[in-house]
Structure formats: structure tokens, C-alpha cells
Amino acid sequence: MCSPTSPRTRTAPSDNFSTTGNVNPYTGIRGTEAGEIMKDEIRRELEKAIATDKTKLEALNTEQTEKANAKLARETQWNDQIKSVLVPGPQEMAATINKAGWICKVEAREKVLVVNIHRGDMRAAARTGRPELRFEMDGGGMIAIYQATVGRLRRYHAYNPEQVNIDFVEARVLKFFQALAMK
């Protein structure tokens, strides 16, 4: 019996089932090099299966790379659209709302256009933050709209990025302001 502190050593048996040398430990037959035991038909089928697996794996990797590149392209295009088109669009509305005694901010964040509108200590429903309207790209490349007003937190259905233009954003900002002004 081995003591807990002594290292265990393994010795190979002295019969044909040795794992040393060129002996198959299960059959005891010498000569397990390629071509010596396996039948040619089995080898061909195995090689064919391995080649098929390799092809499928390469196709899967290519598909995943293409999807990742397409998603990155959509996100980049959306970020560019936010900064160059959608943020400047509602600035005139923000100035008009600010002149009326409200606080309105339009800002671009990572993959998100955010419009904050509030007056005084107004807070959004179920949150400690200010009321806001968010245009955010979801995982599927669609633009989801989230609106947090004093009375409710709501997610509208998602739109294609092509549908979300200056007119669309301005119309949504108007509806958002109307919902807040009624409170």
C-alpha cells in the first residue's frame, strides 16, 4: 500500500497489453501504425468524415465572421447616422423647448440617441433618472425606441435603421414632449 506522501509509480505489465512500444493495448496486436491494422475502406470513410467535418467547420467560421462584420457595419452606420444626421435634426426643437422653460438635451452615446426633457424635479416612472426618449440599436440590427415619462416606461416596436430619419425622430420627440406636458 502506498503512503500518502510517497509518489505513486506505475509499472507496465510484462504481457502483450503493454502501452509501451507499438502494441495495441486493447487487442495486444503489434503494429498500430497507419496502414497496418485499419482496413482501407474504413480509413477512406474516416478521412471522408474528417474532411466533411473540416469543411463544415470552415463554413461555420466564415458565416460567423460574415455575421460579425455585417453587425459591425450596421452599428458603425447607425453611429454615423446618429452623429451626423439625428443629433443635429432635433436641435431646433430643443432650443424652442428650452425657451419655454423646460430643459431639453439631445445627445449621442454608443449606439444610442438620447433625448432628455424635463422641468424642475420631474422624474421618470420606475426610475430615478429624468424622462428620456431613447433610439437604440438592438442585437438584431433594428432600432428600438424606449420612452420613459412620469407615468410610464414603454418600449415601442423596433424599426429598420432606414426608417429612422430626421422627420421620424422629430415626430417622436414631439409625441414625447406632448406626453410630458400633459402631466
Summary of the structure (lengths in Angstrom):
residues: 183
radius of gyration: 33.1
end to end distance: 83.4
largest distance: 96.7
contacts: 452
relative contact order: 0.09
helix: 41%
strand: 19%
